[in-house]
Amino acid sequence: MPARVSESFVLQTYPFKEGDLIVSFLTRDLGKLRGVARRARRPKSGFGSGLERLSHIQMSYFQRENRDLVSLDSCEIVQSQFGLSGDYASACALDFFAEVTQQMLPDAEPAEKYFRLLETVLGHLRSRQPNAVWRAVTYFSLWTVRLSGLLPELHACLECGNWLEDPENPRRAFFNRFQHGLLCDECRRGLDMRNAWELDAEARFLAKEMLRTPVAAVRENGWPDTAAATLCKFLVQRIESQIERKLVTFAALEGAG
């Protein structure tokens, strides 16, 4: 069968047999795939450094019917993320992007919008603008939740439906990992809201801005650290609820500051 060539991001690699690697990678055209890279761990491997985490590559591979794993032939680097690895916070962000993508996307289902999302946030990380790490992480988390159909209404109470943004009667909004949306101050009192956090108006406005503004242009005049941190916590809880486990990399990311 002739080889396919797909523009791809490397998500994860792990050893397989002697000298081989199993590689999970996201293609622009066919979604997330897994394949075997023969002799990839040997010194003179033809893959070189192209299988590093989140390397943007042109992957050449053979795909056979009724096989879960494709056979990887070679790759050509389009954009390496090696320059980000020297910064601990940026390296944690790379780990976070890779883990979320690996866990959220089903196998072999086209996800071109998600591919473009990765391109966008990685490009922003490389720009090294002020607050680039948390700006990219928050933007990535919001759009991951949005593209997965998990983003609830951020301007209305899940329980009573009351509008949270009424200028004459502004309402506080709260969330925890057991609720699929936001609750107003009145509705949260009748429910088990232990370990609840407030998603204030600034955080909700930031989410609205990120849904309509390129990541590099969001809050150019000042990044709201507290509001962004709360918004990111809310979004990560939505992701963790979907995958039914904690994200290992988010704790490291929080520790990186």
Sequence and secondary structure as in RCSB ss.txt:
>XXXX:A:sequence
MPARVSESFVLQTYPFKEGDLIVSFLTRDLGKLRGVARRARRPKSGFGSGLERLSHIQMSYFQRENRDLVSLDSC
EIVQSQFGLSGDYASACALDFFAEVTQQMLPDAEPAEKYFRLLETVLGHLRSRQPNAVWRAVTYFSLWTVRLSGL
LPELHACLECGNWLEDPENPRRAFFNRFQHGLLCDECRRGLDMRNAWELDAEARFLAKEMLRTPVAAVRENGWPD
TAAATLCKFLVQRIESQIERKLVTFAALEGAG
>XXXX:A:secstr
   EEEEEEEEEEEEETTTEEEEEEEETTTEEEEEEETTTTSTT TTTTTTSTT EEEEEEE  TT SSEEEEEE
EEEE  GGGTTSHHHHHHHHHHHHHHHHHS BT   HHHHHHHHHHHHHHHHT TTHHHHHHHHHHHHHHHHTT 
   SSB TTT  BTT TTS   EEE TT SS EEHHHHTTS  TT EE  HHHHHHHHHHTTS GGGTTTT   H
HHHHHHHHHHHHHHHHHHTS  HHHHHHHHH 
